[in-house]
Amino acid sequence: MNYEEMLRNRITNLRMEKNISEYQLSLELGKCKTYIQAITSGKSLPSFDAFFDLCDYFELTPEEFFASAPENEQCRRLSRKLSCLAQQDLDLVEQLADRLLWEGTKDQRP
């Protein structure tokens, strides 16, 4: 697997989701105006500190950044909130999800 290419593509996709230019992202990260363009073109790679800054900017953990199937923003927010709940509350949320999924399939039956 080409991790450098994956990194470049992921930054590009995240940037496009936010509808922000490479130039604007570079400046918002406090870098020179061609910083992101240099990364996405393969001329350079971000340092670990810069990578963590990118994760913070996009409100992602490093794990979420490298996830093979990126979730949408709402799923990421919900996942963060769920991770803060007590086990008893997680059980209730899971029951609700099961009920909603079951109700959805019930409507599709002949």
C-alpha positions in Angstrom: 0.0 0.0 0.0 1.3 3.4 -0.9 0.8 5.4 2.4 2.2 8.6 1.0 -0.4 8.6 -1.7 -3.2 7.7 0.7 -2.1 10.6 2.9 -2.2 13.0 0.0 -5.6 11.8 -1.2 -7.1 11.9 2.3 -6.0 15.5 2.9 -7.4 16.4 -0.5 -10.7 14.7 0.2 -11.1 16.3 3.7 -10.2 19.7 2.3 -12.8 19.3 -0.5 -15.4 18.2 2.1 -14.8 21.5 3.9 -14.8 23.4 0.6 -11.4 25.0 1.4 -8.5 25.6 -1.0 -5.0 24.3 -0.5 -3.9 27.9 -0.1 -6.5 28.7 2.6 -5.8 25.5 4.5 -2.1 26.2 4.5 -2.7 29.7 6.0 -5.2 28.4 8.5 -2.5 25.9 9.7 -0.1 28.8 10.1 2.1 27.6 7.2 3.3 29.2 4.0 0.7 29.5 1.2 2.1 26.5 -0.8 2.5 24.1 2.2 -0.6 21.9 1.4 0.1 22.0 -2.3 3.6 20.6 -1.7 2.1 17.7 0.4 -0.7 16.9 -2.1 1.7 17.0 -5.1 4.1 14.6 -3.4 6.9 17.1 -3.0 6.9 16.8 0.8 5.3 15.1 3.8 4.0 16.7 6.9 6.0 16.3 10.2 4.3 14.5 13.0 3.4 17.8 14.6 2.0 19.1 11.3 0.0 15.8 10.9 -1.5 16.3 14.3 -2.3 19.9 13.5 -4.2 18.6 10.4 -6.1 16.0 12.5 -7.1 18.8 14.9 -8.1 21.1 12.1 -10.4 18.4 10.6 -11.5 17.3 14.0 -10.3 13.7 13.5 -8.2 11.4 15.6 -5.2 9.9 13.8 -7.1 6.6 13.7 -10.1 8.3 12.0 -7.7 10.0 9.6 -6.4 6.6 8.4 -9.7 4.7 8.6 -10.1 2.9 5.3 -13.8 4.0 4.9 -14.1 7.5 6.3 -17.3 8.2 8.0 -19.3 11.3 7.4 -19.0 14.2 9.9 -22.3 13.4 11.7 -21.1 9.8 12.3 -17.8 11.1 13.7 -19.5 13.5 16.1 -21.9 10.8 17.3 -19.0 8.3 17.8 -17.2 10.9 20.0 -20.3 11.5 22.0 -21.0 7.7 22.4 -17.5 7.2 23.7 -18.3 9.5 26.7 -21.4 7.5 27.8 -21.6 5.1 30.7 -22.1 1.4 29.8 -25.7 1.5 30.9 -26.4 4.4 28.6 -24.6 2.7 25.7 -26.9 -0.3 26.2 -29.9 2.0 25.9 -28.5 3.6 22.7 -27.8 0.2 21.2 -31.4 -1.0 22.0 -32.8 2.2 20.3 -30.6 1.5 17.3 -31.8 -2.1 17.1 -35.4 -0.9 17.4 -35.0 1.7 14.7 -33.3 -0.8 12.3 -36.0 -3.4 13.0 -38.8 -0.9 12.4 -37.1 0.1 9.1 -37.0 -3.5 7.9 -40.6 -4.1 9.0 -41.8 -1.4 6.7 -40.0 -3.1 3.8 -41.7 -6.5 4.3 -44.6 -7.4 1.9 
